[in-house]
């Protein structure tokens, strides 16, 4: 009987750790999306380090944003797809965390 309780405790710990990992990972990705949006609004002077950071943000964020750019048309010069992408990621984060917490 005690052996079953140990396995249950181990599984609960794994579920909690997985929930924390997913939550932090998606939060960091949302912050990267905000950094990408801000870097696209502000014209920075050329600097090799800034260029590498902007390139990293583009490589990490643009594939996800392209999904939403197909469905959300720009309104004049305003591109609303990043806001929709962040909202979807935020809702998905909440759903995933609640599902993982139930495990």
N, C-alpha and C positions, 0 to 999 in steps of 0.2 A: 504494500500500500504506500509506504514512504517513497518507494522508487517512482511511482506514478506522480506523486506530488512534486518530486524533483524535476521530472520531465516537464510537467505543467509550468513550473516556475521558470525553467530554462526557455520554454517556448514563449512565455509572457515577456521575458526579458528580451528575447530576439525581436518580438513584435514591437516592443517599445523602442528598441534601438533602431529598428527599421523605420518606424514612424518618425523618430527624431531626425534620422538621416535624410529622409525624403523631404521633410519640412524645411530643414536648413538648406538642402540642395536647391529646392525650388525658390526659396527666399533669396538666395545668392543669385540665382538666374534672373529673378525679377529686378534685383539691384543692378545687375549687368545690363538689362534692358533699359533701365532708367539712365544709366551712364551712356549707353549707346545713343539714346534720344537726345540727351544734353550735348553730347559731342557732335551730333549732327546739326544742332542749332547754332553752336558757337564756332566761329571760324578761328582756329588756333594758328599761331605762327608755326612755320615748319621747324620741327625738332625731331631728330631720329627717334627719341624715346616716346614722344607723343604720337608720332606716326605709327610706331609699333603697337602702342596701346589702342589707338583707333583701329588699326588693322585687326588686332585680336578681337575687339568688340564687334567689328563687322563680321569676322569669320564665325564668331559664336552666336550672334543674335540674328543676323540676316536670314539664315535658312528658316528659322522659326517664323520670322516676320513675313517672309514671302508667302507662307501659307495663307495668312490673313489679307495680304495685299491682293490676292486673287479674288477675294470675296467682298472686301470693303473698298469701294472706289474713293479716290481722294476728292475732297471738296475744295476745288480751286487749288491753292498751294498747300492746303492743310491735309496731311496724311493721318487719318484716324486709326489706321490698322495697328500701330503700336499700343494705343490705349485699349483696343479690343483684345489684343494678344495678352496684355498684362491682366486684364479682367478675367479672361479665360484661364490663364495660368493661376491666378489667385483662387478662383472657384475650384479648379482642379486640385489645387493644393489642399484646400479645405476638405474636399470629398475624399481624396486619398488618405489624408491623415485620419479622418474619422473612420474610414474603412480599416486602416491598419491598426487603429486603437482597439477595434472590436475583436481583432484576432487574439 
